[in-house]
Amino acid sequence: MQGLAELVPMSTEWLYLAAAVLFIVGIRDLSSAETARRGNMLAACGMLLAIGPAIVVSGSVIGSGELINVPVQAAKFGFVLFWAVILSCIIKYFLQVELGRHCLVHNRTTIQALNQVPGPRFRGTSWIGILYLVGYTLSVVTVGGIMAATAGLFTSVMPISESENFSTIFWAVIIFGVIGTVLWFSLYDALEKLIAFLVCGFSLSVVVALLLLIFSGSRIIFWTRSA
């Protein structure tokens, strides 16, 4: 006898099904001027229902580059390298879309798809898989820097003691404990809500910073020239 889990789809699958239906109906309503407003609302509701693992992936790609390196380079060079950001975003979009299509069509994981790339191999593993492993390992190392930067931010906002080093270590231990607890007990719902909040806050802060830069740009230029 089949188990209940095999007979009844999980609630997540029902949510994705409802999201797909709302999105399709919303697109259909967009074809008419009379129902375009309702179509926008239905499509938006469908996209909100589909927020789940994707928001976790979006949050996971925000690393030390976005939080530390990009602001530093922007402060040094301004908008001189902005074209590189746009170009990388465009390339990344098409790369992820085509890689996702390939994985869906051929029923492969991302690693299995990358392993099909022709070229030299080491014990059956393609060269690009080894390169990906090296790059991913280096990116994981930066997590320590992100944790230290976050602990330093908490220290500047809510110092525990007069010793800056002690306060930073204290907050780093707290952050490590919270993250470990979430992962150990598989608190995915809490993690999803937290990352959704952080991603929205990060995106909003970028927009606000850009608007402040646009409207205060003349004053910044004047101050720079005066200095």
PyMOL commands that set and color helices and strands:
alter all, ss='L'
color gray80, all
select helices_A, chain A and resi 4-7+11-29+36-49+53-60+64-77+82-106+110-114+127-157+164-184+188-215+217-226
alter helices_A, ss='H'
color red, helices_A
select strands_A, chain A and resi 121-122+125-126
alter strands_A, ss='S'
color yellow, strands_A
deselect
rebuild
show_as cartoon
